[in-house]
Amino acid sequence: MKFSTFHSFMLVDAIRGGKLPDDVDAGILPQHYDQVVSTHHNEIQMELEEIRWVEELGFDGVWLREHHFTDYGFLPNTMVMLGYIASMTKRIRLGSAVVTLPLHNPVRAAEDAALVDVISNGRLNYGIGRGYQSIEFDTLGVPMDDSRERCSEEIESIIQLWSNDTASYHGRFVDFEQVRLQPKPLQQPHPPVFYASISKESVLHFAKLGIPFIVDSTLTLSSLDQLCAAWSEVASAHGHDPGSGELVAMRTVWLDETDERAREYVGRAPKVESTAHDPKLAPRKKDGSIARGYEYWQRGWHGRSLKHYDTSENWENRWIAGDIDRVVGGIERLEEMGVKNLIVGFGSDPEPTSRAEKRRRMELFAREVMPHFR
């Protein structure tokens, strides 16, 4: 099992009273989130400090996400940031979770990623997704209706560019002839590729290409088990070795002295109180209708009703929590499912967690849990 961390690049003081401001109301947020003064500059510096801890404490990697035009996430270019992180680290894997591929020219995306792989000495994990926020697609002039097909063509063409001396691709959305990519990635035949989604249909679509998934922490363990099995079945049916795919799962982890103390903490975790959301952060077209391929959003935010977030599932069927033995056992359960990379979320608090407390939790996990899997 590999252990990594996730970095959101959000303006924390945009989160108040269970929702974001009117222009970026995501709706699925803790009930209480005190205002913390933050700027783009100091939030970036704090994320970079945590990434230094990741390497120092012996974790395996970091993942960064791309978002545009909202405080819900303000990192517009994961490759630029990963290039900088490559210069300040020596060992950890550098992951995008994700590059919103339909928003990018695939040849330029291939060049940027190859360059990061070279300057990091072959440490790039290339996570992609098709995106879901209409404000991003509308502002950048990209139709949402064809995002899955566009994403498929783009990653297929990028892999060809990475893997061949010259490459040609002629599709509905991607078309180029005899392109010689420079530089080529250091990793051969190319950097590992991952697909992040909350849609089972999309996950299994990319399983046909042998591309493993990244899934979020709200998925129950029983559902994750089913998804791992389905992914392996589809990948195998299309000629791919399921064992070669590094399935990645985000999980909230809480390590405590006893199971009883841990269960009390899990029971105090903030609850989702609403699935109302700003239409600009959902896959809605200008007429208000859901974009083609995103019909599952009719059920709610990310296509999920409040029942999906029922906190009664947290202790037994969502979190990895308890004393050392129970936490280790929970991670072993993930391994049995086929998960090979755990993105660790260190608890969940109703108010912003102090820097010192974040560091304490990371140190405790690195000291008490990670050695069991080395």
N, C-alpha and C positions, 0 to 999 in steps of 0.2 A: 504494500500500500504506500502510495505517495501522499504527502500532505502539503496543501497549498492554502493560500488566502485570497480573498476577493476584495477589490478596491473600487469603490463606487464613484468617487469624485463628485460629491454633492455639497451644496451649500446648506450646512446644517441649520442655520438660522432661518431658512425658508420653511422649516417644518414647525408648525405651531398648532396646538389644540386638535391634533388628530388629522390634520389635512394640510396640504400645501396652499399657498396663496391662490387666489382665483385664477391667475393665468397659468398655473401648473398644478391644478388640483388632482392628485393621483388617487386620493380616497382610501387607499389601502395602507394605512399607516397606524402607528401606535396611538393609543387614546391620549397620551400626554407626552409632549416632547418640548421641553423648555427651550426658550430662545437662547441660542449661543451665537455670539458675534463671530461671523466668519466672512472671509473674502475668498475669491478664487485663489489668490496668491497663498494665503496661509493654509487653506484646505489642501492645496497641492503639496505644500511643505510638510504638513502632518502626514499625508498619505506616503510621501517619500520616506519619512522617518520610520513609519511602520514597516515599509518594505526593507529598510536596512535591518530592522529587527528580524524579519523573516529569514534573511540569510544568516545573520548572527546566531539565531537560535536553532538552525539546522533544518528548517522547513525546505521543501523541495521546489516550491515555485509560487508565483503570483499570477493573478488574472486581473485584467483591466477591462472596463466596459466603455463602449462608445455611445454618447448621446449628444444631441444638438438642440440648442435654442431653449432649454428649460433648466431650472434649478434642480430638477429631478436627477440630473446628471449632466455635467458640463464638459466632459473630456471629448473633444471632437475628433481626435486622431490618436488612436492607440499606438500606432507604429512610431510616431514621433516620441511619445512618452516612453515606450519600451526601448527605443534607441538610447534615450537618456539613462534609463535604469540600467541598461547594459553597461554603461560606462562607470556606474557606481557599484556594481556587483561583479562577482566572478563565477558563481556556481549555480544560482537558482535558475529554474526554467522561467521563461518570460511568455506569458499567455495573454491572448486577446479573448475576451468573453463578453462582447464579441466585436469583430468588424462587421458592421451592418452592410453586407456586400452589395445589395442592389443600389446603394447610394454612391458606389465607387466605380470608376472605370477599371475593369479587371486587369488590363495590362499595367496600369499604374499601381494597382493594389499588389500585383505580383512583384513589381520592382521594389516597392517599399518594404514588403515582407522579406524578400530575399536579402535586401541590404541589412535589415535588422538581424537576420540570421547570421550573416557574415560578420558583422561587427560584434556580435555577442558570442562568437565562436561556436555557433550551432546550438543555441539555447531556445529557439523560438517554438512555441506551440501556437498554431494558427487556428483560433476559434472563430467561426463565422455564424451569422444568423441573417434572417431575411428582414428583421425589423417589424415594428408594429405601430409606431407613433406617426400619425398623419402629419403633424407639424413638420417633421423631418422630410417626409416625402414631398409634401406640397411646396415647401420652401425651396427644396433642391430640384423640383421639377421632375420627379420620378413617379410614374403611376404605381399604385399599390396593387392593383388587380392581378398583376403578373409577377409578384415578388418571388414566389416559390420557384417558378420556371426560370426567372432571371437569375436567381441565386444559384440554381443548379448549373446553368450554362457558365456562369462566371467561375465557380469553383472548378468545374471540369477544365475550363480553358486555362485557369491559373496553374493547375497541376501539370498540364501539358507544357506550359511555358517554363515551369521550373525543371521539368524532367527531360526535356529534349534540347538539342543544340539549336534548332529552329522549330517553330510551331505555327500551325495554321488552325483556325477554328471558324466554322461557318454555321451559325445558329440563328435563331429568331432575334435574339437580343445582343449576341456577341458575334462579331465578324472581323477577323483579321487574317492576314496572309503573310507567311514566312517572317515571323518576328523572332529576332534573336535577343533573348533577354540577357541583360548584363547589369549586375553580376548574377550568377546563379547562386542559389542557396548553398550553404556549406553542408547541411544535412542531406543525405542521399537515401532514397531518390528525391525526397523533398521533406520539409518540416511536417510534423504530424498535424493533421487537420481534424477539427472537431466541429460539431454542429450543436448549437444551443437553441432550445425551443421549449415551450410549454405545450406544444401541440404534438400528440402521439403520431398523428398522420405525417407531420413533417419529419419527426425523428425516424420513422420507418421508411419514409421516402429516401432519406439520405443513407439509411442502412443498406439500401440497394447498391450504393457506391462504396460500401465498406467504411463509411465515415462514422466514428463513434460520437456519442452525445455528451452534452453537459446539461444537467437538469437542476432546477432550483430546490431550495430547502423546504418549500411548502408541500411538496409531493409526499404522501405517506410512504412508509417503508414497504408496505404490502404492494402499493401501486408501483413503486420503484422496482421491486422484485419482478413484477409482471412485465414492466417495460424492458428490463434487462433481458429477460427470456425472449420477448418478442423481437428485440433488436438482433439478438444472436441468431434466431431462426431465420429472419429475413436476410441478414448478411450472409449466412451460410448458404441459403437457397440461391444467392446470386454469386456464388463462387469465392466468397471472402472467408478467411479464417477468423471466426469470432474471437479467438484467443489473442489475436494480434491487435485488437482494438482496445484502447485505454478508456473505458467508460468513466465519466467524471460526474460526481454527485456533490452538490452543496448540502451540508447538514449543519444545523445548530447543535453545538456541543456544550454540555455543562458538566464539569468535573468537580465533585465535592467530596467531603470527608466520608459521608454516608449516603446511602440511597435515600434515606428519609429527608435529609437536608436538601439533596438534589431535587427530590420530588416537590418539596415546598417551593424551591426557586422556580421550577418549571411551571408550577401552578400560578405563580405571580406574573408570568410573562404577559406583556401587553397583548391585548386582543384587537383584532381587526374589527372596526365598528361600522364600516360602510364600504359598499362597492360602487358608490357614485364616483364618477371621474370626469375630468375635463375631456371633451371630445377630441381636442388636439393631441392628447396622449393615447388615443385609441385609433384603431385602423378604420376610421370613418372617412368617407369621401365628402366633398363639399356639400352635397345634398343631404348629408346626415346618414346615409345608408352605409352598412358595413361593406368593406371592400371584399372582392371575390377572393376566396381562399381563407378568409378570416371569419366565416359564418359562426364559428363556435363562440365568438365574442358576444353574441346575442345573449348568452347566459350570464354575462357580467364581466368585470375586470379580468383580463387575461383568460376570458372564457370560463370563469369560475364563479360559483355562487358563494355566499357566506358559509354554507355547509362545508365547503372545501377547507376552510380555515378554522374549523371547529377545534378549539384548544384542548378538548377532551382527548384528542388523538395524540397530543404532543408526547406524553410520557412513554406510552407503549409503542407508538406507531409513526413517530415523526422525528423527534429529537434523538440524539445520542447522549444520554445523561445518566448520572449515577456516580457511584464510587469508581475507583480505578478498574476493578474487575468488570463492572457492568459496562463501563465505557469501552474497554478493550473488547468485551464480548460483542457490543453493538457494532464496532468497526469490523470485527471478524465476520459478522453477519453480512456486512456490505461486501466484503471480499468474496464470500460464498455466492453472492448474487452475480459477481463479475465486475464490481466496481474496483478500479485500480488507482483512482486519484480522488481523494477526499478534500473538498474545499471547506475549511473549517470556519464556522461562524461562532465566535466566543461568547455565547449567551445572548440574551435579549432583555433589555432594560427599558422601563417606562420613561427614563430620562437619559440624556447623553452620558455615556460612560467616560470617566476621566482617562487621561493618557496613562497615568500610573496604573490604573486598574486594568486597562487593555494589556499593558505590558505584563502585569502579573499573571493574567489568564494565559497569555501566550507562553510565558516561561513555564507555568505549571504543566500545560499540555505537552510542551516539548520535553520536559524532564521526566514526567510520570507515564506518559502514554506512548510517545513515538518510539522509545527504545524497544517496545514489545514487537515492533514491526520492522526492525532493522536486521 
